[in-house]
Amino acid sequence: MSRVAIVGSCISRDLWRFRGGAETQPTAELLYVSRTSLPSLFATPIAGFRAAARPPGGLKAQPHRALVADLSKTALADLVAFRPTHLIFDFIDERFDLLSISGSLATDSWELEASGYRKQAALRGARAIPRLSAACERLWLDAAAELAAFVRATPLCEAKLILHSARWAERRRTAQGREARVAGVEILPGQTGDLSRHNALLARYEAAFTELMPAVARVEAPGERVADDEHLWGESPFHYVPAYYAEIWRQLAPLGVEPTVAA
């Protein structure tokens, strides 16, 4: 049985929920690392940060766990301990700015803003590093090289590495079944993103990643990259139509990824 770990976003996690275009229960043999960035993964824990006993700010359990992992820097140890047979990467969550905090880095995600953790003394004075800046890209490329070395030096070298190549959709399917162009793209409330610049950044990230890492299989469905206004999680340029998930599953099957679901 495959044991899959994901370092990425909902586009990969949702493969298990929308397997074959139909909603299913999530798999038990799945580790999901999200709402982070490669530079944040390899940064030191945020000194003095204290996680709440219960998810604050209306967060659900899984998003809160992801947020705490990003601030506490526990994801890499969790990945190694999980001993995945397959390790899937996608970079859609690499849209948030980074935060420089007392010599460390964190991801300025919606969950961080909603949690209220920015009010903790440990996170006060955080300085933003814009995602589209040259400084952020340099940090990301350095972290990608560090990730490649980490994979080679740990049991992760035994996993099948898979790049789930994705982009922000330029087209969307409306509730009436028509196609239209994707208009404004909101990253955080009141903060919009430039679709074409972020897609260009994703292309550069993926090119560097495949050059640095050990052999990586690639799955992609550019012809099905259509946003779905009726998606379970709402309108977004990376919440795709059912045909997208079905096509990616078709490509994952020969790589040995099994769509096992919990009983």
C-alpha positions, 0 to 999 in steps of 0.5 A: 500500500502506498504511503503518500506525503504531500508538501503543497496545497489543496490541489494535491490534497483534494485529489483524495477528496475528489478521486475520479471526480466524485467526493470520497473520504480522505485516506488514512495513509496520507501526510499533508504539509501545507500553508508553508514555503520552502524557506520557512520549512528550513528556518529556525522555530519562532522563538517564544511562539506558543500555540493555543490549546484549541484552534483560535480565530475560527480555524479548523483543526487541520489548518491550525496544525499546518499553521503551528507546524509552519511556526514551530518548524516540525514538518521536516521531522514529521515527513522523515518519521512518516517514511512515505513511499511517494512524496508529492510537491506542488507550489500553489501555496507559494503565493503568500509573502514571507515574514522575517521574524527575529532571524527566522522566517514564516509564511504570511498565510490567511490562517496566520492572519485569522489566528491572532498569533501576530499579536504575540510578542514573538511575532511582533515586528515581523517584516514582510518579504513580498512573494514576487520580490527578488529577495524572496525568490533568492530565499526560495532557490536557496531552500530548494537546494537545501531540500534536495540535500535533505532528501538525499541525506534522509529516508526520503531518498527512498520515496518516489518524488512527484511534482504536481505541476499547476498554475492559477487558472485563467478560465473558470466554469460558471454556475451556469456551465459557461466559461469565463475569464478569471478576474480578480485574484485575492491572496489575502483579504484586500491583497490581490495577486497578479495571475500572470506574474505568479504563474511565471514565478511557478514556472521558474520554481518548477524548473529550478526544483526539477534541476536540483532534486533527484529524479522527479516524476511530473504530473500535469493537466494543463488542458483541464486547468479550469476553475470551478465556481461550484467547487466545494471550497468556493471560487478560486483560480486553483479550485479546479473542475472535476475533470482536472482531478480525474486526469491527475489521478490517471497519471498518478496510477502508473506511478504506484499511488493508490487511491486508498480511502479510510473505511 
